[in-house]
């Protein structure tokens, strides 16, 4: 349950970028119910990485978040949340 709340909040926090038109609820639905179709969770996780990179740019930081790395970390004990959170923390500390 915590992972779902975290995923909603991380997508909501990427709205720091005014150009971001993300709906955190749609991202959450893609990860949960979209798993029955297989593809939507992977697309959503990749795009979340892109949104974090865009938020880093909007905060005046170099974009270091990589959606492809986030996708690969799914298969390494599901550690993509650690990576994404550490990248989003850079925005928050700015």
Secondary structure, DSSP 4 states (H G I P E B T S, - for coil): -HHHHHHHHHHHHGGGSTT----HHHHHHHHHGGGGTSHHHHHHHHHHHHHHHHHHHHTTS-----HHHHHHHHTTTTTHHHHHHHHHHHHHH-
